[in-house]
Amino acid sequence: MSGIHLVWNDDTQTCYRVEMAFGWTWTQFKEAFDQAHAIIAEQAHDVNIIMWFKATIPPGKAAESLTYAGGTQPPNLRHTVIINESSTRLLDILVKNEDRKQGWQGPKIVQSLDDALAYLQTLD
């Protein structure tokens, strides 16, 4: 998938990464999350997911696509962490999301993979 990479973060398959690099679209983002969620759903245990935005996000339906990714999660998807290397624009989209205004806390947003993994360790 162009610009989006799907990979297990660990050998125990308890943390899955969706990495958005350069040259991806929101349609590809939705397709990637359909694939990621199918892979996670195959596991007999809980799985955390890391969404890693490595480059500037493309124009288009960001809020709709992020909501889609959150709304199609399998039951065994436990925690979501977003690594935002792209720009503060992504943070703005999430903060302005109507669900967040109504009390939804949403995913944890961090600046690095080390921060994401450290945060997930505090939850287990």
LOKOL-626925 format. One record per atom (N, C-alpha, C): y negated, x negated, z; residue in three letters. Coordinates in steps of 0.05 Angstrom, whole numbers, plus 5000, padded with zeros to 4 digits. Atoms other than C-alpha are relative to their C-alpha. Layout:
<recs>
YXZala ...
</recs>
This chain:
<recs>
502349835000met 500050005000met 497549825000met 502350175004ser 493649684976ser 498150005024ser 502050034978gly 489349425034gly 500950115027gly 499149904974ile 493449765088ile 502949895005ile 497450124993his 499349425123his 501150145024his 498649884978leu 504449755168leu 502049805010leu 498350214989val 508149305216val 500650065030val 499449984972trp 511749315283trp 498649765013trp 501350214985asn 507848915334asn 501949835017asn 498150144983asp 514048725374asp 502850064991asp 497249975007asp 521548645367asp 501350255013asp 498949764986thr 522749225416thr 499250264987thr 501149775014gln 519149695369gln 498850215018gln 501549824982thr 514749985423thr 497050014994thr 502850005008cys 508149835389cys 499949954970cys 500250015029tyr 506549965316tyr 497149964992tyr 502750055009arg 500449705278arg 499650114972arg 501049925026val 496750015220val 497549844996val 502250195004glu 492149475193glu 498550074974glu 501649945023met 486449675146met 498349754994met 501450245008ala 483949055109ala 497950084979ala 502049955021phe 479949075044phe 501350184978phe 499149865024gly 480449554985gly 501750255005gly 498449764995trp 483350185017trp 498250244998trp 501549755001thr 481350915011thr 501050185023thr 499249824979trp 481651495059trp 502650154992trp 497449885009thr 487251805017thr 502349815007thr 498050194992gln 491251165027gln 500449995030gln 499949994971phe 489551195101phe 501850225009phe 498349774992lys 492651885107lys 502949954992lys 497350065009glu 498751665067glu 501349805019glu 499050214982ala 499551055112ala 500850125027ala 499349884975phe 499351485174phe 502350194998phe 497649845004asp 504451965145asp 502549825002asp 497750194999gln 509051355136gln 500449905028gln 499850114973ala 507451055204ala 501150215019ala 499049794982his 508651715240his 502950064995his 497249965006ala 515251805204ala 501749785012ala 498550234989ile 517551115225ile 500150025030ile 500149974971ile 515251225297ile 501850235009ile 498349774993ala 518751905299ala 503049945000ala 497250085001glu 525351565283glu 501049865026glu 499350154976gln 525151185349gln 500850205022gln 499149834978ala 528751465410ala 498349965025ala 501750074977his 523251195456his 497150044992his 502849985005asp 515751245463asp 499049754986asp 501150215015val 511550825417val 496950025001val 502950015002asn 504250605421asn 499249924972asn 500950075026ile 500050525359ile 497349865002ile 502550145002ile 494450045342ile 498950044972ile 501449975025met 489550225287met 498049774998met 501650245001trp 486349565265trp 498350014975trp 501950005022phe 480149625222phe 498849724997phe 500850285004lys 479148925195lys 497649974981lys 502250015019ala 473849085143ala 498350255002ala 501849775000thr 468149565131thr 501550244990thr 498649765008ile 470750265126ile 498750114974ile 501149915026pro 470050595057pro 498450265004pro 501449744998pro 465351175043pro 502050234997pro 498349775003gly 468151865045gly 500450155026gly 499449814978lys 471552325095lys 501249865024lys 499050154978ala 472251865154ala 500950175024ala 499449834977ala 471952385210ala 502450184994ala 497849835008glu 476752845172glu 502649845000glu 497650175002ser 481652275160ser 501049915028ser 499350084973leu 481452025232leu 501250245016leu 498949764987thr 482552735257thr 502850064989thr 497449965012tyr 488352805208tyr 502149815014tyr 498250204988ala 491552165236ala 500750085029ala 499549914972gly 490852435307gly 501650265001gly 498849745000gly 493353125289gly 502950014990gly 497350015012thr 499852905255thr 501849825016thr 498450194984gln 502552465311gln 502750135008gln 497449904990pro 509952525329pro 499950025030pro 500149964971pro 511652735400pro 500449745016pro 499550244985asn 513852035420asn 497849794996asn 502350195002leu 507151705401leu 498450035026leu 501149994973arg 504351525468arg 497049955002arg 502850084998his 497651155465his 499049894974his 501250115024thr 492850985409thr 497749825008thr 502150194996val 488350375409val 498849934973val 501450085025ile 483150225355ile 498749735004ile 501450265001ile 481049515340ile 497950034979ile 502249965018asn 474249555309asn 498649734993asn 501350245010glu 472648915272glu 498250074977glu 501449925024ser 469449315216ser 497050025003ser 502849954996ser 462749545241ser 499650215022ser 500449794980thr 459549995293thr 500050284987thr 499949745013arg 459650555241arg 502450165008arg 497649864991leu 466750725260leu 499650115028leu 500549904973leu 464650785333leu 498250244999leu 501949775002asp 458951245313asp 501550254992asp 498549775010ile 463751705276ile 501650125023ile 498449904978leu 468351755336leu 498450135022leu 501649904978val 462851855387val 498850274992val 501349755009lys 459652415345lys 502150224994lys 497949805005asn 466352765335asn 499750235020asn 500349764983glu 465953475362glu 502050015022glu 497950004979asp 472453395400asp 499149835024asp 500950184978arg 469552815440arg 497850135016arg 502249874987lys 463353215456lys 501150225019lys 498949794983gln 467953745486gln 501949895021gln 498450114978gly 471353265534gly 502449844992gly 497750165009trp 476752945491trp 499349715002trp 500650284996gln 477052215510gln 500749834976gln 499350145024gly 480451985447gly 501349735005gly 498650264998pro 483451295433pro 498149805013pro 501550224989lys 481350665468lys 499049834977lys 501150175021ile 476750235424ile 499449735012ile 500350274990val 477049485432val 499249824976val 501050185021gln 474848865393gln 502149814989gln 498050205010ser 481248455385ser 502850105006ser 497249934995leu 488848495383leu 500749935029leu 499450084972asp 489148125450asp 499050225019asp 501149794984asp 484548655480asp 501850254999asp 498349765003ala 488949215452ala 502649975015ala 497550044986leu 495348915479leu 499649995030leu 500650014971ala 492248775547ala 499550285011ala 500549734992tyr 489849495551tyr 502750165002tyr 497449855000leu 496749775533leu 501749915023leu 498450104977gln 499949335587gln 499150145026gln 501049874976thr 495549675639thr 501150285003thr 499149725001leu 498450355619leu 503050035006leu 497149994996asp 505850185626asp 500849965028asp 
</recs>
